[in-house]
């Protein structure tokens, strides 16, 4: 559960928070897409031994999961920010 910033007069404004967190969300989403687009082919690993490809595949999936976790965190914050403004934009 993410701690959502509270929008108030002495804090950072809605527009700034929304813009910054939306940019971070979009960047992480692009990174996830880029990771999925990378080649992970057994022919690139077989010379290292029988388990190298499976290790590489598992490592790649673990990295994608970390990015997905980061994107989910940013989405939670974005929704929390948008919920504080009745006429907010949606993801």
Backbone bond lengths (Angstrom), bond angles and torsions (degrees), N, CA, C in turn:
res aa  C-N    CA-C-N  psi(-1)  N-CA   C-N-CA  omega(-1)  CA-C   N-CA-C  phi
1 X - - - 1.439 - - 1.521 108.87 -
2 X 1.305 115.83 120.71 1.467 121.64 -178.12 1.525 110.46 -80.19
3 X 1.308 116.11 147.12 1.461 121.81 173.03 1.524 107.20 -87.17
4 X 1.319 116.59 115.05 1.461 122.93 -173.94 1.529 109.48 -85.44
5 X 1.333 118.46 132.85 1.460 119.53 175.25 1.535 110.04 -65.50
6 X 1.308 116.14 140.99 1.467 121.17 178.12 1.515 109.06 -93.74
7 X 1.298 115.53 128.93 1.468 120.82 178.65 1.525 107.86 -85.60
8 X 1.338 115.48 121.91 1.463 121.70 178.88 1.522 108.64 -154.67
9 X 1.319 116.41 173.69 1.465 121.29 -172.46 1.522 114.57 -61.65
10 X 1.321 118.84 -31.75 1.467 121.05 -178.04 1.528 113.18 -93.12
11 X 1.325 117.53 0.96 1.461 120.53 -176.84 1.521 112.16 -110.96
12 X 1.293 114.99 -171.20 1.457 121.58 178.00 1.521 109.10 -70.78
13 X 1.322 116.77 138.42 1.454 121.98 -176.07 1.523 113.53 -73.28
14 X 1.320 114.66 161.85 1.457 122.20 179.74 1.519 111.78 -54.89
15 X 1.321 117.80 -50.12 1.470 121.21 -175.17 1.523 111.47 -58.82
16 X 1.324 116.98 -43.64 1.467 120.92 -179.69 1.518 110.85 -66.05
17 X 1.332 116.63 -48.86 1.462 120.14 -179.93 1.523 110.93 -60.38
18 X 1.318 116.27 -46.46 1.462 120.33 -178.63 1.533 110.52 -62.27
19 X 1.318 116.67 -45.85 1.468 121.06 -178.73 1.527 111.32 -61.82
20 X 1.336 117.03 -46.73 1.460 121.04 -176.83 1.531 112.12 -67.29
21 X 1.327 116.73 -46.24 1.462 119.19 -179.09 1.523 111.24 -70.92
22 X 1.327 117.70 -32.69 1.464 120.15 176.34 1.531 110.49 -66.61
23 X 1.328 116.55 -40.53 1.471 119.90 177.77 1.527 110.66 -63.01
24 X 1.328 117.10 -42.21 1.466 120.81 178.30 1.529 110.50 -64.44
25 X 1.332 117.09 -43.14 1.464 122.04 178.39 1.533 110.55 -59.78
26 X 1.325 116.05 -47.02 1.467 120.39 -179.86 1.533 111.36 -63.11
27 X 1.330 116.70 -40.85 1.469 120.40 -179.42 1.529 111.50 -65.27
28 X 1.313 116.87 -42.79 1.462 119.91 179.47 1.531 109.92 -67.60
29 X 1.327 117.02 -38.37 1.469 120.14 176.78 1.527 110.98 -60.77
30 X 1.326 116.69 -40.76 1.466 120.35 177.22 1.531 111.05 -66.57
31 X 1.318 116.65 -36.70 1.459 120.11 177.89 1.530 110.77 -64.71
32 X 1.327 117.02 -39.31 1.465 120.83 177.05 1.523 109.52 -62.07
33 X 1.320 116.96 -47.66 1.464 120.91 178.44 1.530 110.91 -58.54
34 X 1.330 116.42 -42.25 1.464 120.89 -179.65 1.531 110.88 -65.20
35 X 1.317 117.22 -39.51 1.466 120.13 178.26 1.525 110.83 -64.00
36 X 1.329 116.75 -43.13 1.466 119.41 178.20 1.527 111.38 -64.76
37 X 1.316 117.35 -27.34 1.464 121.12 -178.76 1.526 112.91 -80.52
38 X 1.332 117.31 -11.37 1.466 118.98 179.92 1.524 110.66 -72.94
39 X 1.307 115.87 147.30 1.460 121.74 179.85 1.519 110.37 -76.80
40 X 1.311 114.88 132.31 1.462 121.05 173.62 1.526 105.35 -134.76
41 X 1.338 115.58 87.64 1.448 122.98 -171.31 1.525 109.86 -116.71
42 X 1.301 115.90 131.83 1.457 120.94 -179.56 1.512 114.32 -54.68
43 X 1.333 117.37 -29.63 1.467 120.68 -179.92 1.528 112.00 -65.40
44 X 1.334 116.75 -20.29 1.463 120.22 -179.47 1.525 112.30 -84.41
45 X 1.339 116.88 -5.38 1.464 120.57 -174.33 1.527 114.67 -126.37
46 X 1.320 118.50 -16.06 1.469 119.60 -170.79 1.523 113.52 -59.87
47 X 1.340 117.77 -27.59 1.468 119.38 179.67 1.533 112.14 -69.52
48 X 1.328 116.65 -13.33 1.467 121.56 179.53 1.530 111.92 -90.76
49 X 1.300 116.72 -6.66 1.464 120.02 -179.85 1.519 110.97 121.24
50 X 1.312 115.38 167.13 1.458 121.61 -172.75 1.510 116.26 -63.23
51 X 1.302 118.74 -27.60 1.467 119.65 -175.81 1.528 113.71 -100.00
52 X 1.311 118.32 -4.39 1.473 121.01 -174.94 1.522 112.25 -60.95
53 X 1.324 117.43 -43.59 1.462 119.90 -179.80 1.524 111.04 -61.81
54 X 1.332 116.10 -43.85 1.469 119.88 -178.68 1.528 111.05 -65.39
55 X 1.320 116.49 -36.50 1.468 120.02 175.68 1.521 110.51 -65.26
56 X 1.321 116.76 -46.02 1.468 120.88 179.53 1.525 110.98 -61.53
57 X 1.319 116.01 -42.97 1.472 120.40 179.72 1.525 111.02 -62.97
58 X 1.324 117.03 -43.69 1.465 121.08 179.51 1.525 111.44 -66.50
59 X 1.336 117.15 -40.00 1.469 121.15 177.87 1.520 110.56 -63.12
60 X 1.325 116.38 -42.30 1.472 121.57 179.05 1.528 110.04 -62.18
61 X 1.330 116.69 -44.65 1.457 119.78 179.84 1.523 111.31 -64.98
62 X 1.319 117.41 -37.75 1.471 120.88 177.62 1.528 110.64 -63.51
63 X 1.327 117.13 -40.00 1.471 120.94 177.99 1.521 110.44 -65.80
64 X 1.319 117.15 -42.21 1.472 120.63 177.80 1.524 109.56 -62.60
65 X 1.323 117.71 -39.70 1.465 120.50 179.34 1.527 111.50 -62.78
66 X 1.321 116.84 -38.95 1.471 119.92 177.59 1.523 110.63 -62.74
67 X 1.322 116.08 -41.96 1.469 119.53 177.15 1.522 110.84 -65.38
68 X 1.318 117.04 -40.20 1.462 120.82 178.45 1.527 110.41 -63.16
69 X 1.325 117.07 -40.96 1.464 120.75 176.50 1.526 110.92 -61.39
70 X 1.330 116.97 -41.26 1.465 121.07 178.25 1.529 110.48 -64.49
71 X 1.342 117.12 -42.44 1.460 120.31 178.75 1.529 110.78 -63.56
72 X 1.325 117.22 -41.20 1.468 120.80 178.70 1.530 111.07 -62.70
73 X 1.324 116.71 -40.17 1.465 122.09 177.02 1.532 110.23 -61.12
74 X 1.329 116.23 -47.39 1.465 120.52 -179.94 1.521 111.25 -64.26
75 X 1.329 117.27 -37.80 1.468 120.92 178.26 1.523 110.41 -63.80
76 X 1.320 116.75 -41.41 1.459 120.61 178.85 1.528 110.84 -61.94
77 X 1.315 116.44 -42.84 1.463 119.79 178.47 1.528 110.53 -65.98
78 X 1.329 116.20 -43.86 1.471 119.51 179.51 1.519 111.53 -58.84
79 X 1.311 117.24 -45.65 1.464 120.66 179.16 1.528 109.91 -61.59
80 X 1.334 116.54 -42.91 1.465 120.29 178.00 1.517 112.68 -61.78
81 X 1.320 116.73 -37.91 1.465 120.99 176.75 1.527 109.76 -67.15
82 X 1.332 116.23 -47.50 1.460 120.31 -177.66 1.520 112.26 -65.83
83 X 1.325 117.69 -31.24 1.463 120.93 178.55 1.529 112.06 -64.94
84 X 1.323 117.02 -18.51 1.467 120.98 -179.85 1.521 112.28 -85.94
85 X 1.296 117.67 -2.42 1.468 121.88 178.85 1.528 107.08 -130.26
86 X 1.317 118.05 114.19 1.468 120.81 -174.30 1.534 115.06 -57.74
87 X 1.310 117.94 -33.31 1.478 120.80 -177.64 1.518 111.19 -103.35
88 X 1.327 116.94 38.46 1.460 122.67 -175.79 1.531 112.62 -69.64
89 X 1.340 114.04 161.44 1.461 121.73 172.19 1.522 107.64 -81.60
90 X 1.293 117.00 157.79 1.459 121.21 177.86 1.528 109.96 -104.91
91 X 1.331 116.40 159.94 1.472 122.35 178.41 1.510 110.31 -60.04
